[in-house]
């Protein structure tokens, strides 16, 4: 079935560590790809998005993501995480008028 | 004012009761969506609508119904609530590559 897969369900890092969260999708053709963040008790906020052009996308709060078409991947990265990055992160695809989400990765940063 | 407003924010209801969750938006978007979020399962699509006459089922529509009363309003109903419908519910709107989410409604069915 067509889907969005996030490989890491729960990640624990220390402050200043580098972060990479995996996201793969199984849709062919043109896709619009997104990363959202949900801080505890809050709604979803857009971190970054890709729909065309430069496959390396920079978002808010120092996050970036790289679209690799051949790998159907859109991994999220941050060189140095902070305690305030503790949150749940969702990869999403806009496809056929729907917004399809991965199951999320819960990130916990140790101070 | 928020772009997408959900009411109520929190609700506890008893099994078998009918409950309605409301969503209104100020973005003027045609596309509106209802999702439920469960730990470890992400956000799953319940229903979506492109206008007041166009309602579509998502992946988990059983036990739910919706009403698009106007372009700005999209309500989700649980006709007879059951405990496994306890979840966080989100409404969203979309236009092109922009999507906006409500603050969520935390529903507990006891």
Interface residues (C-beta under 8 A of the other chain):
Chain A: X6 X9 X32 X34 X42 X43 X44 X46 X49 X51 X90 X94 X97 X98 X99 X100 X101 X102 X103 X104
Chain B: X31 X33 X35 X40 X41 X42 X43 X44 X45 X48 X50 X58 X90 X92 X94 X97 X99 X101 X102 X103 X104
